[in-house]
C-alpha cells in the first residue's frame, strides 16, 4: 500500500464514503475509456489497484457500498458509437483477480467451501494465458456465422460482424457435428509484430499512433469500413462459450479441445491441473515465457474444469465464482527524474509529481510518477537529476521504488511552505503527513475542483454542468464561487454566441440550475468540499441541527465556546476531527462570505427525516452481506424512515441483523451476542407493515 494511503481499518466512515465516491467515479471513467473508447489513460496494473482498493473499503464498510459501485459493473456502456448495438442473449461476465499465491489458495478454499467438499478434496482446474485484447462473442446458427459482437457493458455490445469476418482465425462455418446454435467467446488481439508494423505505417502517413497492441486491436475491430479492419492483421483466441443448444463435453477442457478440433484457435498453453502447486507452476511457466510470446498477456486464468460444478458455483455480481485471473506483478524500469512539480488538489493537498525522462514500462510510455507527499520525498531522498527505478502497480500513476543516486552530493529538494498557486500558507495538520494550502475557496487550484465537486451527481447534482463547462465558464471569468453558478443566467446571450452552445442546451442548463434553488441541505453541505465532511457526515450534521443557519451559528460559536464544540463532537459519527474542520471553515472570513453569498442565491429547506412508526423504531439495525433487491444506501434510508439507526458494526447495542448472501463474521458475532437475524425478505416485510 502506498505510504499516503490509509489502511481501511484506520479510516473514518466519512473519509471512506468520500473515497468510495471518488473510486466509483474514477473507475467508471477508466471503464469508459478502456471498453467504450479504446483510449485508456492508466495501465491494467493501475486499474487493478483501484479495483482492489475499492474492494478493501467495501469489505471494511459494507454499509457504504454504492448503487454505482464498481463491484457491480461490467465493462462500460456503449455511447456515441456509429456501430449498431447488440443485446447479448447471455451476459458476458468479467473476472475477479488474484495477485498472490495466497489469493489462489483462498480461491480454491472458497470453491471447496461452497461445494461442501473436504479441505483436501481435489478440484481440477484449467489454466491458460490471459490475452490483453478485446472481448468478442461470435454466434453460429445452423453452424454458420451470423453475428459477432463486442462485450460492451456485458449486456449490450457493438455489432462488428462484418469486421470479424475479415479475421482469418474466425471461420465462416463450423463442422457438421457442431450444435445448431453455439456462441464462441474469446479475445481479438494484435500481435506485437503486427502492432509495430501498423504504427510504422501510421507514422509514415502522419496518422494516429496507437499506445499498445490492445488499443490498436480494439480500434481496428471497431472500424466502420471492414476494409480497414482487413488491412490490419488481427487474430482471435477462444477462451469459452456462451449460448449453446448443446455443449460438446462435460468439462472445460473437453469443450475447449472440441473447439480446437473445429478449427477455432485455442491457447497452446491451456492445461488441466489437479493441484495448487501445479496451478502455480503453470503460472510461473507462462510468466517466464511472457516476453517471448507473440502477443501481450497480463496474467493466467484458472477455471473449474467440471461443468456441473461451474453450474453449481454460478456467478456473483459481475464475475463467475468458478474462475479467477491471476495477474502478473508490475514491471519495472530505470529512468531519470528530471523535475518535481507541486500540484494542488481540490482539498488543498500539495502533491509532488515527478517528471521523468520518458521510459516504457509494460508496453506503456511513462513520463510522470507520483511522489505522494513531503515525507515520501524525504524517505526516497529524490532530487531532480536522480536516476530512479519506477514500477506501474499499486497507485493511480507509477511510483518510485528505488533511488539509485541518492548518495550523490546534491541539495535536498525543498518542499514549499506556501501554496504555489495562491501564496497562502501550506501546513500539515497535527498527526498528518499531507501538506495543504490554507487558502480554501480563494485558491485558484482548489476553486475549479471545488466547483466541479459542488455540481457533481453526488453533491448538488446539476444536470448538464460538467467539468468541461465549469472550466470553460471559469476561464471566461463567470465562475469564481459556488454562488456564481446561480448567476450564470446573466450570461445567457454571451453563452449563446459561443461555439457548441445552442438555445436548447443553454435553456436546459439554466433550467437545471434553477431547479436546485432549494437543494437538499446535506447535499449542499457536502458539495462545499469541507475537509473531513463527506456525504454521510453531512447528513448526520444536518439531522442534528436541522437548518443550514443553525449549523452556521453553532460552528461559528464553536471556535470560542467549548460547550458548542462539545455539542458538535458529541453527535454520533462526528467527533473532534470533523468538529475542528467545520469550525476552521467558518472561522475564515472568506469562507463565511462565500457561504452567505451562496445562501443569498439558494434556500435549502429544513432537513427533516420523516419517521414512520414500525417494529424497529428506536432500534439499531446492521445490514450485512450482499443485498439483492436494494442498495446499501436505500436500506439505511429505509431504516432511518422507520425510526431505526443503521449501524455499520455489530455490538451489544445491536437489536437486529439483516443478512444477505455472503454474510460472514458479523453473523458469528450476532450468534455470540444472541441478536435476532432476519433475511432481506424479512426486512421487506417489516418495511411493508410499517405505518
C-alpha positions as CSV (number, residue, x, y, z in Angstrom):
1,X,0.0,0.0,0.0
2,X,1.5,3.4,-0.9
3,X,2.7,5.5,2.0
4,X,0.0,8.1,1.9
5,X,-2.9,5.6,1.6
6,X,-4.7,4.9,4.9
7,X,-5.4,1.3,5.8
8,X,-9.2,0.7,5.5
9,X,-9.5,-0.2,9.2
10,X,-7.9,3.2,10.1
11,X,-10.4,5.2,8.1
12,X,-13.4,7.1,9.5
13,X,-16.7,6.5,7.9
14,X,-16.9,9.9,6.3
15,X,-13.5,9.6,4.6
16,X,-14.3,6.0,3.5
17,X,-17.6,7.2,1.9
18,X,-15.7,10.0,0.1
19,X,-13.0,7.7,-1.2
20,X,-15.6,5.2,-2.4
21,X,-17.3,8.0,-4.2
22,X,-14.0,9.1,-5.9
23,X,-13.1,5.5,-6.7
24,X,-16.6,4.9,-8.3
25,X,-16.1,8.0,-10.4
26,X,-12.5,7.2,-11.4
27,X,-13.2,3.5,-12.2
28,X,-16.3,4.4,-14.3
29,X,-14.2,6.9,-16.2
30,X,-11.4,4.3,-16.9
31,X,-14.0,1.6,-17.8
32,X,-15.5,4.0,-20.4
33,X,-12.1,4.9,-21.7
34,X,-11.0,1.3,-21.9
35,X,-14.1,-0.5,-23.1
36,X,-16.1,2.1,-25.0
37,X,-13.4,4.5,-26.3
38,X,-10.3,2.3,-26.6
39,X,-8.2,5.0,-25.1
40,X,-7.1,4.0,-21.6
41,X,-5.2,6.6,-19.5
42,X,-3.8,4.1,-17.0
43,X,-2.3,0.7,-17.1
44,X,-4.0,-2.6,-16.2
45,X,-1.9,-2.7,-13.0
46,X,-3.1,0.8,-12.0
47,X,-6.7,-0.1,-12.8
48,X,-6.4,-3.3,-10.8
49,X,-5.1,-1.3,-7.9
50,X,-8.2,0.9,-7.9
51,X,-10.5,-2.1,-8.1
52,X,-8.5,-3.7,-5.2
53,X,-8.7,-0.6,-3.1
54,X,-12.5,-0.3,-3.7
55,X,-13.0,-4.0,-2.7
56,X,-11.0,-3.5,0.5
57,X,-13.0,-0.4,1.5
58,X,-16.3,-2.2,0.7
59,X,-15.3,-5.2,2.8
60,X,-14.5,-2.9,5.7
61,X,-17.6,-0.7,5.2
62,X,-20.3,-2.9,3.6
63,X,-23.0,-0.4,4.6
64,X,-21.3,2.2,2.4
65,X,-21.5,0.1,-0.8
66,X,-22.9,2.5,-3.5
67,X,-25.5,1.9,-6.2
68,X,-22.8,2.7,-8.8
69,X,-20.2,0.5,-7.1
70,X,-17.5,-0.8,-9.5
71,X,-18.1,-4.2,-7.9
72,X,-21.5,-4.3,-9.6
73,X,-20.4,-3.1,-13.0
74,X,-19.0,-5.0,-16.1
75,X,-17.2,-3.1,-18.8
76,X,-18.8,0.1,-19.9
77,X,-22.0,1.1,-21.7
78,X,-21.6,1.9,-25.4
79,X,-22.0,5.6,-26.1
80,X,-21.9,7.6,-29.3
81,X,-20.8,4.6,-31.4
82,X,-21.7,4.5,-35.1
83,X,-21.9,0.7,-34.8
84,X,-25.2,-1.0,-34.2
85,X,-25.9,-2.2,-30.6
86,X,-26.4,-5.9,-29.8
87,X,-28.1,-7.2,-26.7
88,X,-26.3,-10.4,-25.6
89,X,-28.7,-13.3,-25.0
90,X,-26.4,-14.5,-22.2
91,X,-24.5,-11.9,-20.2
92,X,-20.7,-11.6,-20.7
93,X,-19.2,-11.5,-17.2
94,X,-15.8,-10.1,-16.1
95,X,-13.3,-11.9,-13.9
96,X,-12.2,-11.4,-10.4
97,X,-8.5,-11.0,-9.9
98,X,-5.9,-12.6,-7.6
99,X,-2.4,-11.2,-7.1
100,X,-0.6,-13.6,-4.9
101,X,-0.2,-17.4,-4.2
102,X,-2.3,-16.9,-1.1
103,X,-5.1,-15.4,-3.2
104,X,-5.1,-18.5,-5.4
105,X,-5.1,-20.8,-2.4
106,X,-8.0,-18.9,-0.9
107,X,-9.8,-19.2,-4.3
108,X,-9.6,-23.0,-4.0
109,X,-10.7,-22.8,-0.4
110,X,-13.8,-20.8,-1.3
111,X,-14.7,-23.3,-4.0
112,X,-14.4,-26.3,-1.7
113,X,-16.4,-24.5,1.0
114,X,-19.2,-23.5,-1.4
115,X,-19.4,-27.0,-2.9
116,X,-19.2,-28.5,0.6
117,X,-16.0,-30.5,-0.2
118,X,-13.4,-31.7,2.1
119,X,-10.4,-29.3,2.7
120,X,-8.1,-31.6,0.8
121,X,-10.6,-32.7,-1.9
122,X,-9.1,-32.4,-5.4
123,X,-10.5,-29.6,-7.6
124,X,-9.3,-29.9,-11.2
125,X,-8.7,-26.6,-12.9
126,X,-7.8,-25.4,-16.3
127,X,-5.1,-22.7,-16.7
128,X,-4.3,-20.6,-19.7
129,X,-2.6,-17.3,-20.5
130,X,-4.8,-14.2,-20.3
131,X,-4.5,-12.2,-23.5
132,X,-4.7,-8.4,-23.2
133,X,-7.2,-8.0,-26.1
134,X,-10.8,-7.1,-26.9
135,X,-13.6,-9.5,-25.8
136,X,-15.6,-10.8,-28.7
137,X,-18.7,-13.0,-28.9
138,X,-19.3,-15.0,-32.1
139,X,-22.7,-16.6,-32.7
140,X,-23.2,-19.5,-35.1
141,X,-26.7,-20.7,-36.1
142,X,-27.0,-23.9,-38.2
143,X,-23.2,-23.8,-38.0
144,X,-22.9,-20.6,-39.9
145,X,-21.5,-17.3,-38.5
146,X,-24.5,-14.9,-38.1
147,X,-23.2,-12.4,-35.6
148,X,-20.1,-11.1,-33.8
149,X,-20.3,-8.5,-31.0
150,X,-18.0,-6.8,-28.5
151,X,-18.7,-7.2,-24.8
152,X,-19.7,-3.6,-24.1
153,X,-21.1,-3.5,-20.6
154,X,-21.8,-7.2,-20.6
155,X,-25.4,-6.8,-21.6
156,X,-25.1,-4.7,-24.7
157,X,-22.2,-4.6,-27.1
158,X,-21.5,-3.5,-30.7
159,X,-22.2,-5.4,-33.8
160,X,-18.8,-6.0,-35.5
161,X,-19.9,-9.0,-37.7
162,X,-18.6,-7.6,-41.0
163,X,-15.3,-6.8,-39.4
164,X,-15.0,-10.1,-37.6
165,X,-15.4,-11.9,-41.0
166,X,-12.1,-10.4,-42.1
167,X,-10.2,-12.2,-39.4
168,X,-8.6,-15.4,-40.7
169,X,-8.9,-17.2,-37.3
170,X,-12.7,-16.9,-37.3
171,X,-14.3,-19.5,-39.6
172,X,-17.5,-18.7,-41.5
173,X,-18.8,-22.2,-40.7
174,X,-18.5,-24.8,-38.1
175,X,-18.2,-28.6,-38.8
176,X,-21.3,-30.7,-39.3
177,X,-21.0,-32.2,-35.8
178,X,-21.3,-28.8,-34.1
179,X,-24.5,-27.9,-32.3
180,X,-27.2,-25.9,-34.2
181,X,-26.6,-22.9,-32.0
182,X,-23.2,-22.2,-30.5
183,X,-21.7,-18.9,-29.3
184,X,-17.9,-18.8,-29.0
185,X,-16.3,-16.3,-26.7
186,X,-12.7,-15.1,-26.8
187,X,-10.2,-12.3,-27.4
188,X,-9.4,-10.3,-30.6
189,X,-5.8,-9.2,-30.4
190,X,-3.0,-7.8,-32.5
191,X,0.4,-9.5,-32.3
192,X,3.5,-7.5,-31.3
193,X,4.9,-7.6,-34.8
194,X,1.6,-6.6,-36.4
195,X,1.4,-3.7,-33.9
196,X,4.9,-2.5,-34.8
197,X,4.1,-2.7,-38.5
198,X,0.9,-0.8,-38.1
199,X,2.4,2.0,-36.1
200,X,5.2,2.3,-38.7
201,X,2.6,2.7,-41.4
202,X,0.6,5.2,-39.3
203,X,3.7,7.3,-38.6
204,X,4.7,7.3,-42.3
205,X,1.1,8.5,-43.2
206,X,1.2,11.1,-40.3
207,X,-1.8,9.4,-38.7
208,X,-2.7,8.3,-35.2
209,X,0.0,6.3,-33.3
210,X,-1.5,3.6,-31.0
211,X,-0.2,3.3,-27.5
212,X,-0.3,-0.5,-27.3
213,X,-1.5,-3.6,-29.2
214,X,-4.8,-3.8,-27.2
215,X,-5.8,-0.2,-28.2
216,X,-4.8,-1.0,-31.8
217,X,-6.8,-4.2,-31.9
218,X,-9.9,-2.5,-30.4
219,X,-9.6,0.4,-32.8
220,X,-9.2,-1.8,-35.8
221,X,-12.1,-4.1,-34.9
222,X,-14.5,-1.2,-34.4
223,X,-13.9,0.4,-37.8
224,X,-16.9,1.4,-39.9
225,X,-15.2,0.2,-43.0
226,X,-14.3,-3.6,-42.9
227,X,-11.6,-3.0,-45.4
228,X,-9.6,-1.1,-42.8
229,X,-10.0,-3.9,-40.4
230,X,-8.9,-6.4,-43.0
231,X,-5.8,-4.3,-43.8
232,X,-4.7,-4.7,-40.2
233,X,-3.6,-8.1,-39.1
234,X,-5.9,-9.2,-36.3
235,X,-6.1,-12.6,-34.5
236,X,-8.6,-14.4,-32.4
237,X,-8.2,-16.9,-29.5
238,X,-11.2,-18.6,-27.9
239,X,-11.4,-19.0,-24.1
240,X,-15.0,-20.2,-23.6
241,X,-18.6,-20.2,-24.9
242,X,-22.0,-18.7,-24.2
243,X,-25.4,-19.7,-25.5
244,X,-25.4,-23.3,-26.9
245,X,-28.1,-25.6,-28.0
246,X,-25.8,-28.4,-26.8
247,X,-22.4,-28.3,-25.0
248,X,-19.9,-30.8,-26.5
249,X,-18.3,-32.0,-23.3
250,X,-18.7,-32.4,-19.6
251,X,-15.6,-30.4,-18.6
252,X,-14.0,-27.1,-19.6
253,X,-11.0,-28.9,-21.1
254,X,-13.2,-31.3,-23.2
255,X,-15.1,-28.4,-24.7
256,X,-12.0,-26.3,-25.4
257,X,-10.4,-29.3,-27.1
258,X,-13.5,-29.7,-29.2
259,X,-13.3,-26.0,-30.3
260,X,-9.7,-26.6,-31.3
261,X,-10.8,-29.6,-33.4
262,X,-13.4,-27.3,-35.1
263,X,-10.5,-25.1,-36.2
264,X,-11.1,-22.4,-33.6
265,X,-7.7,-21.1,-32.2
266,X,-7.2,-22.0,-28.5
267,X,-4.2,-21.2,-26.4
268,X,-1.4,-23.7,-26.7
269,X,-0.7,-23.1,-23.0
270,X,-4.1,-24.3,-21.9
271,X,-3.7,-27.2,-19.4
272,X,-5.7,-29.2,-16.9
273,X,-4.2,-29.2,-13.5
274,X,-5.2,-31.1,-10.3
275,X,-3.3,-29.3,-7.5
276,X,-2.5,-25.8,-6.3
277,X,1.2,-26.4,-6.8
278,X,0.6,-27.4,-10.4
279,X,-1.5,-24.3,-11.0
280,X,1.2,-22.0,-9.6
281,X,3.8,-23.9,-11.6
282,X,1.9,-23.2,-14.8
283,X,1.5,-19.6,-13.8
284,X,5.3,-19.2,-13.4
285,X,6.0,-21.1,-16.6
286,X,3.7,-18.8,-18.6
287,X,5.2,-15.8,-16.8
288,X,8.7,-17.0,-17.9
289,X,7.5,-17.2,-21.5
290,X,5.7,-13.9,-21.4
291,X,8.3,-11.7,-23.1
292,X,8.7,-14.2,-25.9
293,X,5.1,-14.7,-26.7
294,X,3.9,-13.1,-29.9
295,X,1.1,-11.3,-28.1
296,X,0.6,-9.3,-24.9
297,X,-0.7,-11.1,-21.8
298,X,-1.3,-9.8,-18.3
299,X,-1.9,-13.0,-16.3
300,X,-3.2,-16.5,-16.2
301,X,-6.9,-17.6,-15.9
302,X,-8.0,-20.5,-13.8
303,X,-11.4,-22.2,-14.3
304,X,-13.0,-25.1,-12.5
305,X,-12.9,-28.0,-15.0
306,X,-16.1,-29.8,-14.2
307,X,-19.1,-28.0,-15.9
308,X,-21.6,-29.3,-13.4
309,X,-19.5,-27.7,-10.6
310,X,-19.4,-24.5,-12.6
311,X,-23.2,-24.5,-12.8
312,X,-23.5,-25.0,-9.0
313,X,-21.0,-22.3,-8.3
314,X,-22.7,-19.8,-10.5
315,X,-22.0,-16.0,-10.5
316,X,-21.6,-13.1,-8.2
317,X,-22.5,-9.5,-9.3
318,X,-20.0,-9.3,-12.2
319,X,-17.9,-12.5,-12.2
320,X,-18.2,-16.3,-12.1
321,X,-17.3,-17.9,-8.8
322,X,-15.6,-20.7,-10.7
323,X,-12.9,-18.6,-12.5
324,X,-10.1,-16.2,-11.4
325,X,-7.5,-14.2,-13.2
326,X,-4.0,-14.5,-11.6
327,X,-2.4,-11.2,-12.6
328,X,1.3,-10.7,-13.2
329,X,3.2,-8.4,-10.9
330,X,4.3,-4.9,-12.0
331,X,7.1,-4.4,-14.4
332,X,10.0,-2.0,-13.5
333,X,12.3,0.3,-15.4
334,X,15.1,2.8,-14.8
335,X,15.0,6.4,-15.9
336,X,15.9,10.0,-14.8
337,X,13.8,12.2,-12.6
338,X,14.1,15.5,-14.5
339,X,11.9,17.7,-12.3
340,X,9.5,17.7,-9.3
341,X,6.3,19.7,-9.7
342,X,3.8,20.5,-7.0
343,X,0.1,20.1,-7.8
344,X,-2.7,21.5,-5.6
345,X,-5.9,19.4,-5.4
346,X,-9.5,20.2,-4.6
347,X,-9.0,19.9,-0.8
348,X,-5.7,21.9,-1.0
349,X,-3.4,18.9,-0.7
350,X,0.0,19.6,-2.2
351,X,1.1,16.6,-4.2
352,X,4.6,16.3,-5.6
353,X,4.7,14.7,-9.1
354,X,7.9,13.6,-10.7
355,X,8.5,14.5,-14.3
356,X,10.6,11.7,-15.9
357,X,12.7,11.2,-18.9
358,X,10.1,9.0,-20.8
359,X,10.5,5.3,-20.4
360,X,8.5,2.3,-21.5
361,X,7.2,0.1,-18.6
362,X,5.0,-2.9,-19.5
363,X,4.3,-1.6,-23.0
364,X,3.2,1.9,-21.9
365,X,5.3,5.1,-22.1
366,X,5.7,6.6,-18.6
367,X,6.6,10.3,-18.2
368,X,5.1,11.1,-14.7
369,X,5.4,9.4,-11.4
370,X,3.7,10.1,-8.0
371,X,5.9,11.1,-5.1
372,X,2.9,11.1,-2.7
373,X,3.9,13.7,-0.1
374,X,6.8,15.5,1.6
375,X,7.7,12.5,3.8
376,X,8.0,10.2,0.8
377,X,10.4,12.6,-0.9
378,X,12.5,12.6,2.2
379,X,12.3,8.8,2.5
380,X,13.5,8.3,-1.0
381,X,15.9,11.2,-0.9
382,X,14.9,12.1,-4.5
383,X,16.0,15.3,-6.3
384,X,15.9,16.4,-9.9
385,X,18.7,14.6,-11.7
386,X,18.5,11.4,-9.8
387,X,18.4,8.0,-11.6
388,X,15.4,6.1,-10.2
389,X,13.5,2.8,-10.6
390,X,9.8,3.0,-11.3
391,X,7.0,0.5,-11.4
392,X,3.4,0.5,-12.6
393,X,1.4,-1.0,-9.7
394,X,-0.5,-0.1,-6.6
395,X,-1.3,3.5,-7.5
396,X,-3.1,5.7,-9.9
397,X,0.2,6.7,-11.7
398,X,3.5,4.9,-11.4
399,X,5.6,5.1,-8.3
400,X,9.3,5.2,-7.4
401,X,10.6,2.1,-5.8
402,X,14.3,3.0,-5.6
403,X,16.7,6.0,-5.9
404,X,19.9,4.8,-7.5
405,X,21.9,8.0,-7.0
406,X,20.7,9.2,-3.6
407,X,24.3,9.2,-2.3
408,X,25.5,11.7,-4.9
409,X,26.2,15.2,-3.3
410,X,23.3,17.4,-4.2
411,X,21.0,19.7,-2.1
412,X,17.8,18.0,-0.9
413,X,14.5,19.0,-2.5
414,X,12.9,22.0,-0.6
415,X,9.2,21.3,-0.2
416,X,7.3,24.5,-0.4
417,X,5.9,26.2,2.7
418,X,3.5,28.3,0.6
419,X,0.9,27.2,-1.9
420,X,2.4,27.6,-5.4
421,X,-1.0,28.7,-6.7
422,X,-2.2,31.3,-4.3
423,X,0.7,32.0,-1.9
424,X,-1.3,31.0,1.2
425,X,0.5,29.2,4.0
426,X,0.9,25.4,3.4
427,X,0.8,23.3,6.5
428,X,0.3,19.8,7.7
429,X,-2.3,19.1,10.4
430,X,-1.1,17.5,13.6
431,X,-0.7,13.8,13.0
432,X,-0.9,14.1,9.2
433,X,1.8,13.8,6.6
434,X,-0.1,15.7,3.9
435,X,0.7,19.4,3.4
436,X,-2.3,21.5,2.5
437,X,-2.9,25.0,1.2
438,X,-4.9,27.1,3.8
439,X,-6.4,29.3,1.1
440,X,-9.6,27.3,0.7
441,X,-12.1,28.9,-1.6
442,X,-9.7,31.7,-2.6
443,X,-7.1,29.3,-4.0
444,X,-7.5,29.0,-7.8
445,X,-6.3,25.4,-7.9
446,X,-9.0,24.4,-5.3
447,X,-11.6,26.7,-6.7
448,X,-12.1,24.9,-10.0
449,X,-12.0,21.4,-8.5
450,X,-14.4,22.5,-5.7
451,X,-16.8,23.9,-8.3
452,X,-16.7,20.6,-10.2
453,X,-17.3,18.7,-7.0
454,X,-20.1,21.1,-6.0
455,X,-22.2,20.4,-9.1
456,X,-21.4,16.6,-9.3
457,X,-24.0,13.9,-9.1
458,X,-23.2,13.1,-5.5
459,X,-23.4,16.7,-4.4
460,X,-25.8,19.3,-5.9
461,X,-26.4,17.1,-9.0
462,X,-26.8,19.9,-11.5
463,X,-27.6,18.1,-14.8
464,X,-25.6,19.3,-17.8
465,X,-23.0,21.3,-15.8
466,X,-19.9,19.0,-16.0
467,X,-16.2,19.5,-15.7
468,X,-15.7,20.8,-19.3
469,X,-18.4,23.6,-18.8
470,X,-17.1,24.5,-15.3
471,X,-13.6,25.0,-16.7
472,X,-15.0,27.0,-19.7
473,X,-17.0,29.3,-17.5
474,X,-14.2,29.7,-15.0
475,X,-11.8,30.7,-17.8
476,X,-14.3,33.3,-19.0
477,X,-14.4,34.8,-15.6
478,X,-18.1,33.9,-15.0
479,X,-17.4,31.4,-12.1
480,X,-15.4,32.0,-9.0
481,X,-17.6,30.8,-6.2
482,X,-20.5,28.3,-6.0
483,X,-23.0,31.2,-5.9
484,X,-21.8,32.3,-9.3
485,X,-23.4,29.2,-10.7
486,X,-26.8,30.6,-9.9
487,X,-25.9,33.8,-11.6
488,X,-25.0,32.2,-15.0
489,X,-28.4,33.3,-16.4
490,X,-26.8,36.8,-16.6
491,X,-24.5,35.4,-19.3
492,X,-27.2,33.7,-21.4
493,X,-26.7,35.9,-24.5
494,X,-22.9,35.5,-24.3
495,X,-23.2,31.8,-23.9
496,X,-25.5,31.5,-27.0
497,X,-22.8,33.2,-29.0
498,X,-20.2,30.6,-28.1
499,X,-19.3,27.6,-30.2
500,X,-21.0,24.4,-29.2
501,X,-23.9,26.0,-27.4
502,X,-27.5,26.1,-28.8
503,X,-30.6,27.8,-27.5
504,X,-32.0,24.4,-26.3
505,X,-28.8,23.3,-24.5
506,X,-28.4,26.8,-22.8
507,X,-32.0,26.8,-21.7
508,X,-31.8,23.3,-20.4
509,X,-28.7,24.1,-18.4
510,X,-30.2,27.2,-16.9
511,X,-33.4,25.3,-16.0
512,X,-31.4,22.6,-14.3
513,X,-29.6,25.3,-12.3
514,X,-32.9,27.0,-11.3
515,X,-34.3,23.6,-10.2
516,X,-31.6,23.5,-7.5
517,X,-32.6,26.8,-5.8
518,X,-34.0,24.8,-2.9
519,X,-31.4,21.9,-2.6
520,X,-31.2,19.2,-0.1
521,X,-29.2,20.7,2.8
522,X,-26.9,17.7,3.3
523,X,-26.0,17.6,-0.4
524,X,-25.3,21.4,-0.3
525,X,-23.0,21.0,2.7
526,X,-21.2,18.0,1.2
527,X,-20.8,19.9,-2.1
528,X,-18.8,22.6,-0.4
529,X,-15.9,20.2,0.0
530,X,-15.1,21.0,3.6
531,X,-12.3,18.8,4.8
532,X,-13.5,15.6,6.5
533,X,-17.2,16.2,5.8
534,X,-18.3,13.6,3.4
535,X,-21.9,12.7,2.3
536,X,-22.7,10.6,5.4
537,X,-21.2,13.1,7.8
538,X,-23.1,16.0,6.1
539,X,-26.4,14.1,6.6
540,X,-25.5,13.4,10.3
541,X,-24.8,17.1,10.9
542,X,-28.0,18.3,9.1
543,X,-30.1,15.7,11.0
544,X,-28.6,17.1,14.3
545,X,-29.1,20.9,13.5
546,X,-32.0,20.9,11.1
547,X,-31.1,24.1,9.1
548,X,-28.0,25.5,7.5
549,X,-28.5,28.7,9.5
550,X,-28.4,26.7,12.8
551,X,-25.3,24.8,11.6
552,X,-23.5,28.0,10.7
553,X,-24.4,29.6,14.1
554,X,-23.1,26.7,16.2
555,X,-20.0,26.3,14.0
556,X,-19.0,30.0,14.5
557,X,-19.7,29.8,18.2
558,X,-17.6,26.6,18.5
559,X,-14.4,28.5,17.7
560,X,-14.5,30.2,21.1
561,X,-17.0,28.1,23.1
562,X,-16.1,24.7,24.5
563,X,-19.8,23.9,25.0
564,X,-20.6,24.4,21.3
565,X,-17.6,22.3,20.3
566,X,-18.7,19.5,22.6
567,X,-22.2,19.6,21.2
568,X,-21.0,19.1,17.7
569,X,-18.4,16.5,18.6
570,X,-21.0,14.6,20.6
571,X,-23.1,13.8,17.6
572,X,-22.9,10.1,16.8
573,X,-20.4,9.7,13.9
574,X,-18.9,13.1,14.2
575,X,-16.1,13.5,16.8
576,X,-13.4,16.1,17.3
577,X,-11.7,15.9,13.8
578,X,-14.9,16.8,11.9
579,X,-15.7,19.4,14.6
580,X,-12.3,21.1,14.0
581,X,-12.7,21.0,10.3
582,X,-16.2,22.6,10.4
583,X,-15.1,25.2,12.9
584,X,-11.9,26.1,11.0
585,X,-14.0,26.5,7.8
586,X,-16.4,29.0,9.4
587,X,-13.6,30.8,11.2
588,X,-12.2,32.0,7.9
589,X,-13.9,35.2,6.8
590,X,-13.6,34.4,3.0
591,X,-15.4,31.1,3.7
592,X,-18.2,32.8,5.6
593,X,-18.5,35.3,2.8
594,X,-18.8,32.6,0.2
595,X,-21.3,30.7,2.4
596,X,-23.5,33.7,2.8
597,X,-23.2,34.6,-0.8
598,X,-24.4,31.1,-1.6
599,X,-27.4,31.4,0.7
600,X,-28.4,34.7,-1.0
601,X,-29.0,32.6,-4.1
602,X,-30.4,29.4,-2.7
603,X,-32.7,28.4,0.2
604,X,-32.1,24.8,1.5
605,X,-35.3,23.8,3.3
606,X,-35.1,22.4,6.9
607,X,-33.5,18.9,6.9
608,X,-36.2,16.6,8.1
609,X,-36.2,12.8,8.1
610,X,-39.8,11.7,8.2
611,X,-40.2,8.8,10.6
612,X,-42.8,6.1,10.3
613,X,-43.7,4.0,13.4
614,X,-42.6,0.5,12.9
615,X,-41.4,-2.7,14.6
616,X,-37.8,-1.4,14.5
617,X,-38.4,2.2,15.8
618,X,-35.8,3.1,18.3
619,X,-33.7,0.0,17.5
620,X,-30.2,-0.4,16.0
621,X,-30.1,-2.4,12.7
622,X,-27.0,-3.8,11.0
623,X,-27.1,-4.8,7.3
624,X,-24.5,-7.4,6.3
625,X,-23.8,-9.5,3.2
626,X,-24.9,-8.6,-0.3
627,X,-28.3,-7.0,-0.6
628,X,-30.0,-8.2,-3.8
629,X,-33.2,-6.1,-4.0
630,X,-31.8,-2.7,-2.9
631,X,-28.7,-0.8,-2.4
632,X,-27.0,-0.3,1.0
633,X,-27.9,3.4,0.9
634,X,-31.5,2.6,0.3
635,X,-31.6,0.1,3.1
636,X,-30.1,2.6,5.5
637,X,-32.6,5.3,4.4
638,X,-35.4,2.8,5.0
639,X,-34.1,2.1,8.5
640,X,-34.0,5.9,9.2
641,X,-37.5,6.4,7.9
642,X,-38.7,3.6,10.2
643,X,-37.1,5.3,13.2
644,X,-34.2,2.9,13.5
645,X,-30.5,3.5,13.5
646,X,-28.4,1.8,10.8
647,X,-25.1,0.9,12.3
648,X,-22.0,-0.5,10.5
649,X,-20.8,-2.9,13.1
650,X,-22.3,-5.4,15.5
651,X,-22.2,-4.7,19.2
652,X,-24.2,-5.4,22.4
653,X,-26.3,-2.3,21.4
654,X,-27.4,-4.0,18.1
655,X,-31.0,-5.1,18.1
656,X,-31.4,-6.7,14.6
657,X,-29.2,-8.1,11.8
658,X,-30.4,-8.1,8.2
659,X,-28.2,-10.7,6.5
660,X,-27.8,-11.1,2.7
661,X,-25.7,-13.7,0.8
662,X,-22.1,-13.7,1.8
663,X,-22.6,-12.5,5.4
664,X,-19.7,-13.6,7.5
665,X,-18.1,-12.6,10.8
666,X,-21.0,-10.3,11.7
667,X,-23.3,-13.3,11.8
668,X,-21.0,-15.2,14.0
669,X,-20.8,-12.2,16.4
670,X,-24.6,-11.9,16.3
671,X,-24.9,-15.5,17.4
672,X,-22.5,-15.0,20.2
673,X,-24.5,-12.0,21.4
674,X,-27.9,-13.6,20.9
675,X,-29.0,-10.9,18.4
676,X,-32.0,-11.6,16.1
677,X,-31.1,-12.2,12.5
678,X,-33.5,-12.0,9.5
679,X,-33.0,-12.1,5.7
680,X,-33.8,-9.5,3.1
681,X,-37.4,-10.8,2.7
682,X,-38.0,-10.4,6.4
683,X,-36.8,-6.8,6.2
684,X,-39.1,-6.1,3.3
685,X,-42.0,-7.4,5.3
686,X,-41.1,-5.0,8.2
687,X,-41.0,-2.1,5.7
688,X,-44.3,-3.2,4.1
689,X,-46.1,-3.4,7.5
690,X,-44.8,0.0,8.8
691,X,-47.1,2.9,9.5
